[in-house]
Amino acid sequence: MDPFEAARAEFTAALTTEEKALLQGGSTAQDVLAEVQIIERSHRDKSVSRKFMKKIELLVKGVERYGEALNVLANVKPEILGFLWGGVRIVLLLAKEFIEFFDKIVEMFQKMGKSLGRFEIYARIYPRSPRLRVALEAAYRKFLIFCLDARKMFAEGRSQKALWTSIKIGMKLLWKPLKELLENTLDDLDEILEDVETEADVAEKIEASSARAQIQETIYGGRSPIYLFR
């Protein structure tokens, strides 16, 4: 099975019937923006000014840049990218019940978008790298797994919210594993990109060495230039 299809199947299998129905017909960046806009409007009367839209737009830009890299290197079906948006929507719908640190949740996705956006740069620098295709696949699965894990944490937090002795303590208990999940995922994405860069640099050096050998063969008949001047 295609790795993108396999990741999508793994993601879908973990969803509830309601979540699958939500994603029926696909999801887009506009769906994510609409969800955040509704949440922002519902809390605009709070004393703390919330600027969720501006931050989530950075996620949108990052995922769109990742999509450009997919188009260049992987030639995948359009709906594949829709599952990334779907993962974000599912997390946001659960996370909106924890408005006390919703801003942190949006920032969490902002950082994920920034990391994914780097793939577009690598696609332009290393357009022929086989390793980059593998990296795109790995990052795709990593993002969907991140969404599933975050969703699980919010679902558990929702079920335990009534038992919290205080909102402040409960939020700390919930945020700590979420923060750790985010940091680990970002580290994994960095490592994936570092592997691409290392392999691509080695490939370029090998290609340059091969080109020099061909030039030497053409000009000097395979003999070293130093030998000719002895």
RASUL-V91007 format. One record per residue. N is the residue number from 1. RES is the residue in one small letter. PSI is psi in whole degrees, -180 to 180 (NA if undefined). NEAR is the number of other C-alpha atoms within 10 Angstrom. D_FIRST is the distance of its C-alpha to the first C-alpha in Angstrom with 2 decimals. Layout:
BEGIN
n & res & psi & near & d_first
N & RES & PSI & NEAR & D_FIRST
N & RES & PSI & NEAR & D_FIRST
END
This chain:
BEGIN
n & res & psi & near & d_first
1 & m & 144 & 6 & 0.00
2 & d & 135 & 9 & 3.78
3 & p & -35 & 14 & 6.21
4 & f & -42 & 19 & 8.38
5 & e & -39 & 15 & 6.67
6 & a & -43 & 13 & 6.16
7 & a & -40 & 22 & 9.76
8 & r & -42 & 19 & 10.91
9 & a & -41 & 11 & 10.13
10 & e & -42 & 14 & 11.88
11 & f & -49 & 17 & 14.62
12 & t & -38 & 18 & 15.25
13 & a & -25 & 11 & 15.52
14 & a & -7 & 13 & 18.33
15 & l & 156 & 15 & 20.35
16 & t & 169 & 10 & 23.41
17 & t & -40 & 10 & 24.06
18 & e & -41 & 9 & 26.37
19 & e & -38 & 15 & 23.95
20 & k & -39 & 16 & 21.31
21 & a & -37 & 11 & 24.23
22 & l & -38 & 14 & 25.23
23 & l & 1 & 18 & 21.98
24 & q & 129 & 10 & 21.94
25 & g & -2 & 10 & 22.09
26 & g & 164 & 17 & 20.73
27 & s & 153 & 21 & 22.72
28 & t & 173 & 19 & 24.49
29 & a & -35 & 21 & 26.75
30 & q & -34 & 11 & 29.68
31 & d & -43 & 15 & 28.63
32 & v & -46 & 23 & 28.68
33 & l & -39 & 18 & 32.01
34 & a & -41 & 14 & 33.43
35 & e & -46 & 16 & 32.62
36 & v & -37 & 22 & 34.31
37 & q & -41 & 15 & 37.21
38 & i & -45 & 12 & 37.94
39 & i & -42 & 20 & 37.96
40 & e & -43 & 19 & 40.17
41 & r & -39 & 11 & 42.60
42 & s & -17 & 10 & 42.97
43 & h & 17 & 13 & 44.11
44 & r & -22 & 13 & 46.10
45 & d & -2 & 10 & 49.31
46 & k & 160 & 8 & 48.73
47 & s & -28 & 7 & 51.01
48 & v & 125 & 8 & 48.20
49 & s & 130 & 10 & 46.84
50 & r & 131 & 16 & 43.07
51 & k & 60 & 14 & 41.21
52 & f & -40 & 20 & 37.66
53 & m & -45 & 18 & 36.87
54 & k & -39 & 12 & 37.76
55 & k & -40 & 16 & 35.50
56 & i & -25 & 25 & 32.48
57 & e & -28 & 19 & 32.84
58 & l & -34 & 20 & 32.09
59 & l & -46 & 26 & 28.72
60 & v & -46 & 22 & 28.11
61 & k & -41 & 17 & 29.10
62 & g & -45 & 24 & 26.87
63 & v & -37 & 26 & 23.70
64 & e & -38 & 18 & 24.73
65 & r & -38 & 20 & 25.20
66 & y & -41 & 25 & 21.76
67 & g & -35 & 24 & 20.55
68 & e & -39 & 19 & 22.67
69 & a & -39 & 25 & 20.99
70 & l & -44 & 23 & 17.56
71 & n & -36 & 15 & 19.20
72 & v & -43 & 15 & 20.71
73 & l & -31 & 21 & 17.93
74 & a & -24 & 17 & 14.50
75 & n & 52 & 11 & 15.37
76 & v & 167 & 15 & 13.16
77 & k & 146 & 12 & 14.01
78 & p & -35 & 12 & 17.23
79 & e & -18 & 13 & 16.19
80 & i & -45 & 18 & 13.91
81 & l & -31 & 22 & 17.26
82 & g & -27 & 17 & 18.80
83 & f & -26 & 22 & 17.07
84 & l & -44 & 20 & 18.97
85 & w & -38 & 21 & 22.10
86 & g & -41 & 24 & 21.29
87 & g & -42 & 25 & 21.12
88 & v & -44 & 25 & 24.46
89 & r & -44 & 25 & 26.03
90 & i & -42 & 20 & 25.34
91 & v & -46 & 21 & 26.88
92 & l & -38 & 24 & 29.81
93 & l & -33 & 15 & 30.65
94 & l & -40 & 17 & 31.12
95 & a & -23 & 22 & 32.72
96 & k & -18 & 18 & 35.38
97 & e & -10 & 14 & 37.17
98 & f & 58 & 18 & 37.89
99 & i & -20 & 13 & 39.68
100 & e & -32 & 12 & 41.79
101 & f & 33 & 14 & 39.17
102 & f & -31 & 18 & 36.95
103 & d & -39 & 16 & 37.96
104 & k & -36 & 14 & 36.34
105 & i & -42 & 22 & 33.10
106 & v & -41 & 24 & 33.13
107 & e & -34 & 16 & 33.97
108 & m & -47 & 19 & 31.03
109 & f & -30 & 22 & 28.66
110 & q & -44 & 22 & 30.86
111 & k & -38 & 19 & 30.20
112 & m & -41 & 22 & 26.42
113 & g & -41 & 23 & 26.71
114 & k & -41 & 19 & 28.90
115 & s & -44 & 21 & 26.48
116 & l & -34 & 27 & 23.50
117 & g & -23 & 23 & 25.94
118 & r & -23 & 18 & 26.51
119 & f & -30 & 26 & 23.18
120 & e & -38 & 23 & 24.78
121 & i & -46 & 14 & 27.63
122 & y & -33 & 17 & 25.50
123 & a & -33 & 21 & 23.64
124 & r & -35 & 13 & 27.15
125 & i & -41 & 12 & 28.44
126 & y & 64 & 18 & 25.54
127 & p & -17 & 16 & 23.94
128 & r & 12 & 13 & 22.80
129 & s & 116 & 18 & 21.43
130 & p & -31 & 14 & 18.03
131 & r & -29 & 18 & 18.40
132 & l & -36 & 26 & 18.71
133 & r & -44 & 19 & 15.23
134 & v & -39 & 16 & 14.06
135 & a & -40 & 20 & 16.82
136 & l & -40 & 26 & 15.82
137 & e & -44 & 19 & 12.41
138 & a & -41 & 17 & 14.46
139 & a & -37 & 22 & 17.13
140 & y & -50 & 23 & 15.01
141 & r & -39 & 21 & 13.86
142 & k & -41 & 17 & 17.45
143 & f & -44 & 22 & 19.02
144 & l & -40 & 22 & 17.26
145 & i & -38 & 18 & 18.14
146 & f & -45 & 22 & 21.59
147 & c & -41 & 22 & 22.00
148 & l & -43 & 19 & 21.11
149 & d & -42 & 15 & 23.55
150 & a & -42 & 25 & 26.21
151 & r & -44 & 22 & 25.91
152 & k & -42 & 15 & 26.48
153 & m & -41 & 18 & 29.49
154 & f & -37 & 22 & 31.03
155 & a & -42 & 15 & 30.58
156 & e & -40 & 12 & 32.34
157 & g & -39 & 22 & 34.95
158 & r & -40 & 16 & 35.67
159 & s & -25 & 9 & 36.26
160 & q & -4 & 11 & 38.58
161 & k & -37 & 16 & 40.38
162 & a & -20 & 11 & 43.27
163 & l & -8 & 11 & 43.95
164 & w & 135 & 13 & 44.30
165 & t & -25 & 9 & 47.87
166 & s & 149 & 10 & 47.59
167 & i & -42 & 14 & 45.14
168 & k & -47 & 10 & 45.59
169 & i & -42 & 11 & 44.72
170 & g & -41 & 16 & 41.79
171 & m & -39 & 16 & 40.33
172 & k & -42 & 12 & 40.70
173 & l & -36 & 13 & 38.93
174 & l & -40 & 17 & 36.00
175 & w & -33 & 18 & 35.89
176 & k & -53 & 10 & 35.99
177 & p & -31 & 13 & 32.50
178 & l & -44 & 20 & 31.10
179 & k & -42 & 15 & 32.71
180 & e & -41 & 11 & 31.39
181 & l & -45 & 15 & 27.81
182 & l & -49 & 18 & 28.26
183 & e & -41 & 15 & 29.86
184 & n & -40 & 13 & 27.23
185 & t & -43 & 19 & 24.41
186 & l & -39 & 21 & 26.49
187 & d & -41 & 12 & 27.18
188 & d & -41 & 15 & 23.51
189 & l & -39 & 24 & 22.91
190 & d & -42 & 16 & 26.02
191 & e & -40 & 13 & 24.87
192 & i & -45 & 18 & 21.55
193 & l & -35 & 20 & 23.75
194 & e & -39 & 13 & 26.32
195 & d & -40 & 15 & 23.90
196 & v & -47 & 22 & 23.01
197 & e & -43 & 18 & 26.76
198 & t & -48 & 11 & 27.71
199 & e & -39 & 14 & 25.32
200 & a & -39 & 21 & 26.23
201 & d & -42 & 13 & 29.91
202 & v & -42 & 11 & 29.70
203 & a & -39 & 13 & 28.02
204 & e & -39 & 12 & 30.82
205 & k & -40 & 11 & 33.47
206 & i & -42 & 12 & 32.20
207 & e & -40 & 12 & 32.13
208 & a & -40 & 12 & 35.62
209 & s & -41 & 11 & 36.92
210 & s & -40 & 12 & 35.69
211 & a & -41 & 12 & 37.36
212 & r & -39 & 12 & 40.60
213 & a & -38 & 12 & 40.58
214 & q & -39 & 14 & 40.28
215 & i & -44 & 12 & 43.14
216 & q & -39 & 15 & 45.23
217 & e & -40 & 13 & 44.66
218 & t & -43 & 11 & 45.73
219 & i & -43 & 11 & 48.79
220 & y & 8 & 13 & 50.05
221 & g & 28 & 11 & 48.86
222 & g & -11 & 12 & 46.78
223 & r & 150 & 12 & 49.81
224 & s & 139 & 12 & 50.05
225 & p & -32 & 12 & 52.16
226 & i & -39 & 7 & 54.25
227 & y & -36 & 8 & 55.17
228 & l & -27 & 8 & 56.47
229 & f & 12 & 6 & 58.94
230 & r & NA & 5 & 60.50
END
